């Protein structure tokens, strides 16, 4: 007979006799699991007999939350469907939580099917994305862990789930066009934030067609929806930063009881477990900067007034095409007193706010010369706390798009008009 903590024994230690697995289900409050065990012919004698087992027992609430049709199919065939379901929650040896390692698979007692284990840095342990509520309740013939969901067998990888889900029709075509199906059907553990058909329908058709027709932008888009490890919803908590295969970071927050990604409550279905990870359905696309045009980057930045000027001056094609450019866009506050008329002079000035290359500010150096579409040469000035191009300094982090990079500037740039002597000669105060 085993013992657990309770009244002092003769040695002065506190001990209580352990119960078998079946009785321990009642001790931890898993009375529905206990009831369903009773309904099968074979399982209760096994739980009361010799041997060593682990059972991940769904809570009463977990059973109650099952869809009625699923529960009906189980209880209408107790010696096959219900028995198999319960056996899938069992392992043929004693497994304590200190053995439950992140990414491991346990062999269940139903057809040796795998159970996916994830043990996260914050201490949360999940079993096929069901959370451990009460752990390590010892029995004479094993151990009971209480979990918050009824788990089901895993047979498909991420790619196979995409193939069979009707709501992933557009995603399915996008994955095939990008060649990422090899990754999603291979080994490893990933999280796919899977955009539904509705998510693709929310963006303008022109934007969607552009991305779908551009292999590099499409791959960047999809990689921005794939996390480098399997993350069940229980482990995605507010304040967490999630790194994608694209190299971007997604910020997790909350709105009431709802999780948000980059400030938006977009998760519509969660914890679809695959053999190589987990899928969460999302109803809005997460488009990375690397898949956007300059126009699209500017729409999300504090430079909308300047971009309107470029459009009015007939320069919009430069901001939506495939030309490698860097846009020096003055921030909106520069125009607080109004915008200038977009005549020939303004158009020429705006041309000198577009550099003939896609730059990154971290690689700019003091004295560097940059050539504009307007034919001017602009100088780079590097100061202790500022990085400037002529008289205008960069006021925000770069946004690097598919072909263009956006620099947000703190004022309208004034291109050089001559040497110091030319300036003095042109000023009547120095004649």
C-alpha positions in Angstrom: 0.0 0.0 0.0 1.2 3.6 -0.7 1.1 6.6 1.5 0.6 10.3 1.1 0.6 13.3 3.5 -1.9 13.2 6.3 -1.8 12.2 10.0 1.6 11.4 11.6 2.8 7.8 11.4 5.0 6.0 14.0 8.1 7.7 12.6 6.6 11.1 13.2 5.9 11.7 9.4 2.5 12.6 8.2 1.0 9.9 6.0 -2.3 8.7 4.6 -3.0 5.5 2.7 -3.2 6.1 -1.1 -6.2 5.1 -3.1 -6.2 3.5 -6.5 -6.5 5.5 -9.7 -10.3 5.1 -9.9 -10.8 6.4 -6.4 -8.2 9.2 -6.9 -10.4 10.5 -9.8 -13.0 11.3 -7.1 -10.4 12.8 -4.8 -9.3 15.4 -7.4 -12.9 16.2 -8.3 -12.9 14.4 -11.7 -16.2 12.7 -10.9 -17.5 12.9 -14.5 -14.4 11.0 -15.7 -15.0 8.5 -12.9 -18.7 8.1 -14.0 -17.7 7.5 -17.6 -15.1 5.0 -16.5 -17.9 3.1 -14.7 -19.9 2.9 -17.9 -17.2 0.9 -19.7 -16.8 -2.7 -19.0 -13.0 -2.9 -19.0 -11.5 0.4 -17.6 -12.6 0.5 -14.0 -11.1 -3.0 -13.2 -7.9 -1.8 -14.9 -7.8 1.4 -12.8 -8.4 -0.5 -9.6 -5.9 -3.3 -10.4 -2.1 -3.7 -10.4 0.2 -1.9 -12.7 1.4 1.7 -13.1 -0.5 4.3 -15.1 -0.9 8.0 -15.7 -4.3 9.6 -16.4 -4.8 13.1 -17.7 -8.4 13.4 -16.3 -10.7 16.0 -17.8 -12.4 18.2 -15.3 -16.2 18.1 -14.9 -16.4 21.4 -16.7 -14.3 20.1 -19.6 -16.8 17.3 -20.2 -19.7 19.7 -19.9 -18.2 22.0 -22.5 -18.0 19.3 -25.2 -20.5 19.9 -28.1 -23.6 17.8 -27.5 -23.1 15.8 -30.7 -19.6 14.8 -29.7 -20.7 13.8 -26.2 -23.6 11.8 -27.6 -21.4 9.9 -30.0 -19.1 8.9 -27.0 -21.8 7.8 -24.6 -23.9 6.0 -27.2 -21.0 3.5 -27.8 -19.4 3.2 -24.4 -17.3 0.1 -25.0 -15.7 1.4 -28.2 -15.9 5.2 -28.6 -15.9 6.2 -24.9 -13.4 3.6 -23.9 -11.0 4.7 -26.7 -11.4 8.3 -25.7 -10.6 7.6 -22.1 -7.7 5.3 -23.0 -6.2 8.2 -25.1 -6.0 10.2 -21.8 -3.9 7.4 -20.3 -0.2 6.5 -20.4 1.0 3.0 -19.4 3.5 4.2 -16.8 3.7 6.8 -14.0 4.7 10.2 -15.4 5.1 13.1 -13.0 5.3 16.8 -14.0 9.0 17.1 -13.5 9.3 14.6 -16.4 7.0 16.6 -18.7 9.4 18.4 -20.9 8.6 21.0 -23.6 8.0 19.5 -27.0 8.0 15.9 -25.8 5.4 13.3 -26.9 4.0 10.6 -24.6 2.6 7.3 -26.0 -1.1 6.9 -25.0 -2.9 3.7 -24.3 -5.1 4.2 -27.4 -3.3 2.7 -30.4 0.0 4.1 -29.1 -1.2 7.5 -30.3 1.0 10.4 -29.3 0.1 13.1 -26.7 1.9 16.4 -27.2 3.4 18.0 -24.1 4.4 21.6 -23.7 6.0 23.0 -20.6 6.5 26.7 -20.8 8.9 29.0 -19.0 6.1 30.6 -17.0 5.4 27.1 -15.5 2.2 26.4 -17.5 2.0 22.7 -18.7 -0.3 21.7 -21.5 -1.4 18.3 -22.8 -2.6 18.7 -26.4 -3.1 22.3 -25.4 -5.2 21.3 -22.4 -3.9 23.0 -19.3 -2.8 21.0 -16.2 -5.1 22.3 -13.4 -4.0 19.9 -10.6 -0.9 17.8 -11.0 0.8 14.8 -9.4 -2.0 13.3 -7.4 -0.4 9.9 -6.5 -2.4 6.7 -6.5 -1.3 3.1 -5.5 -1.1 2.2 -9.2 -0.2 5.5 -10.8 -0.8 9.2 -10.9 -3.7 11.6 -11.8 -3.3 15.0 -13.4 -6.5 17.1 -13.8 -6.8 19.0 -17.2 -9.2 21.6 -18.4 -10.2 20.0 -21.7 -11.2 16.6 -23.2 -8.3 15.9 -25.6 -8.6 14.1 -28.9 -6.1 12.2 -31.1 -3.7 14.0 -33.3 -3.2 12.6 -36.8 -2.6 15.5 -39.2 0.3 17.9 -39.6 -0.3 21.7 -40.1 -0.3 21.4 -43.9 -2.9 18.6 -43.9 -5.2 20.7 -41.6 -4.9 23.6 -44.1 -5.9 21.2 -46.9 -9.1 19.9 -45.2 -10.4 23.2 -43.7 -12.9 25.0 -45.9 -12.1 28.3 -44.3 -8.5 28.1 -45.5 -9.1 28.1 -49.2 -7.1 31.3 -49.9 -4.4 30.4 -47.4 -4.1 27.0 -49.1 -3.4 28.6 -52.4 -1.0 31.1 -50.9 1.0 28.4 -49.1 1.2 26.4 -52.3 2.4 29.4 -54.3 5.0 30.3 -51.7 6.5 26.8 -51.4 6.0 26.8 -47.6 4.0 23.6 -47.7 7.3 21.7 -47.3 7.9 23.4 -43.9 4.4 23.0 -42.7 4.3 19.3 -43.4 7.8 18.6 -42.0 9.2 17.9 -38.6 9.5 20.5 -36.0 7.1 22.4 -33.7 5.5 25.6 -35.1 2.6 27.8 -34.4 0.5 29.0 -37.4 -1.7 32.0 -36.9 -3.8 30.9 -39.8 -5.7 33.7 -41.7 -9.2 32.6 -42.7 -10.8 33.4 -46.0 -12.5 36.3 -44.2 -9.1 37.7 -43.2 -7.9 37.8 -46.9 -11.2 39.4 -47.9 -10.7 42.3 -45.6 -7.8 43.8 -47.4 -8.2 45.7 -50.8 -8.2 43.4 -53.8 -5.4 45.4 -55.4 -3.1 44.8 -52.3 -4.0 41.1 -52.1 -3.4 40.5 -55.8 -0.1 42.4 -55.6 1.2 40.2 -52.7 -0.1 37.0 -54.2 1.7 37.8 -57.4 5.0 38.6 -55.7 6.7 35.4 -54.4 9.0 37.3 -52.1 6.3 39.5 -50.5 4.0 36.4 -50.3 6.7 34.4 -48.4 7.3 37.3 -46.1 3.5 37.6 -45.4 3.2 33.9 -44.6 6.4 33.8 -42.5 4.9 36.6 -40.4 2.1 34.2 -39.4 4.4 31.4 -38.3 6.0 31.3 -34.8 9.2 29.5 -34.2 7.8 27.2 -31.5 4.4 25.6 -30.6 2.4 28.0 -28.5 -0.9 26.9 -27.1 -3.4 29.6 -26.2 -2.8 29.0 -22.5 0.8 30.1 -22.9 0.0 33.2 -24.9 -0.4 35.8 -22.2 -0.6 39.6 -22.2 2.8 41.3 -22.3 4.4 38.5 -24.3 6.4 39.2 -27.5 6.2 36.4 -30.1 9.0 36.1 -32.7 7.9 35.0 -36.2 9.9 33.2 -38.9 9.9 36.6 -40.7 12.0 38.0 -37.9 9.3 40.4 -36.7 7.8 40.6 -33.2 4.1 40.3 -32.5 2.9 41.9 -29.3 0.3 40.2 -27.2 -2.1 42.2 -25.1 -5.7 41.8 -23.8 -9.0 43.6 -24.3 -11.2 42.5 -21.4 -10.9 38.7 -21.3 -9.9 38.6 -25.0 -6.3 38.3 -26.2 -5.1 40.7 -28.8 -2.3 40.5 -31.4 -0.7 43.9 -32.1 -3.6 45.5 -30.4 -6.4 43.7 -32.2 -8.7 40.9 -31.0 -8.3 38.7 -34.0 -8.1 35.1 -32.7 -11.4 33.4 -33.8 -10.5 29.8 -33.0 -7.6 28.4 -31.0 -5.6 25.3 -30.2 -6.1 23.1 -33.2 -3.3 20.7 -32.4 -1.2 19.2 -35.2 1.6 16.6 -35.2 4.1 19.4 -35.8 2.6 22.2 -33.8 -0.6 24.1 -33.2 -2.9 26.4 -35.3 -4.9 29.4 -34.1 -7.4 30.8 -36.6 -7.3 34.6 -37.1 -9.7 36.8 -38.9 -7.3 39.6 -39.9 -4.0 39.5 -41.9 -0.7 40.4 -40.2 1.0 42.1 -43.1 4.7 42.8 -42.4 6.4 46.0 -43.5 8.5 44.0 -45.9 5.5 43.1 -48.0 4.1 46.7 -48.2 4.5 49.6 -50.6 5.6 53.0 -49.5 2.0 54.2 -49.7 1.0 51.4 -47.3 3.8 52.1 -44.9 3.0 55.8 -44.9 -0.7 55.1 -44.2 0.3 53.7 -40.8 2.8 56.4 -40.0 2.7 60.1 -39.0 3.4 61.3 -42.5 -0.1 61.2 -44.2 0.0 64.9 -45.0 3.3 64.7 -46.9 2.1 61.6 -48.8 -1.0 63.5 -49.9 1.3 66.1 -51.3 3.2 63.5 -53.3 -0.1 62.2 -54.7 -1.4 65.6 -55.6 1.9 66.4 -57.3 1.5 63.3 -59.6 4.3 61.4 -57.9 2.2 58.5 -56.5 3.4 55.9 -58.9 6.9 56.2 -57.3 5.4 55.2 -54.0 3.5 52.1 -55.2 5.8 50.7 -57.8 8.8 48.5 -57.9 11.4 51.3 -57.9 14.0 51.0 -55.2 13.6 54.3 -53.2 14.0 55.9 -49.9 11.2 58.4 -49.1 12.1 61.4 -46.8 8.6 62.2 -45.6 8.2 65.2 -43.2 6.0 64.4 -40.2 2.5 65.8 -40.0 3.3 68.4 -37.4 5.6 70.1 -40.0 2.4 71.2 -41.8 0.4 72.4 -38.8 0.0 75.8 -40.3 -1.2 74.4 -43.6 0.1 72.7 -46.8 1.8 74.6 -49.7 0.3 74.5 -53.2 1.5 71.6 -55.3 2.8 73.6 -58.3 5.9 72.8 -60.4 8.2 74.2 -57.7 6.7 72.0 -55.0 6.9 69.0 -57.3 10.6 69.5 -57.8 11.1 69.9 -54.1 9.2 66.6 -53.5 11.4 64.8 -56.1 14.3 65.8 -53.9 12.7 64.0 -51.0 13.1 60.7 -52.8 16.5 59.0 -52.8 17.5 56.7 -55.7 18.2 53.7 -53.5 16.5 51.7 -50.7 18.5 52.7 -47.7 18.7 51.8 -44.0 19.5 54.6 -41.6 21.9 52.4 -39.5 24.3 52.2 -42.5 24.4 56.0 -43.2 27.7 57.7 -42.4 28.9 61.2 -42.0 29.6 63.0 -45.3 27.8 60.4 -47.4 26.2 61.8 -50.6 22.7 60.7 -51.6 21.3 61.3 -55.1 17.6 62.3 -55.4 15.1 61.7 -58.2 15.2 65.5 -58.6 18.9 65.4 -59.5 20.2 66.9 -56.3 23.0 65.5 -54.1 22.1 65.5 -50.4 24.7 65.3 -47.6 24.4 63.1 -44.5 25.3 64.6 -41.1 25.8 62.3 -38.1 25.7 64.0 -34.7 25.8 62.6 -31.2 22.1 62.4 -30.8 20.8 63.0 -34.4 21.1 61.6 -37.9 20.3 64.3 -40.4 20.1 64.7 -44.2 20.9 68.3 -44.9 18.7 70.4 -42.6 16.2 67.7 -41.7 16.8 64.9 -39.1 15.3 61.5 -38.9 12.5 61.5 -36.3 11.4 57.8 -36.1 12.7 54.3 -36.8 12.9 53.3 -40.5 10.0 51.4 -42.1 11.5 49.1 -44.7 9.0 48.0 -47.3 9.1 45.6 -50.3 10.9 48.1 -52.5 11.0 51.3 -50.6 12.1 52.6 -47.2 10.3 55.3 -45.3 12.3 57.8 -43.2 10.1 60.1 -41.1 11.8 63.6 -41.1 11.4 66.4 -38.6 11.1 69.2 -41.3 10.9 69.8 -45.0 14.3 69.3 -46.5 16.1 72.2 -48.2 18.5 70.9 -50.8 21.8 72.8 -51.1 21.8 75.6 -53.8 25.5 76.3 -54.1 28.8 77.0 -52.2 29.1 79.3 -49.3 30.3 82.0 -51.6 27.3 81.5 -53.9 25.0 82.0 -50.9 26.8 85.1 -49.7 26.7 86.6 -53.2 23.0 85.9 -53.5 22.2 87.7 -50.2 22.0 91.5 -50.5 23.1 91.8 -46.9 26.6 90.7 -47.8 27.1 92.9 -50.9 
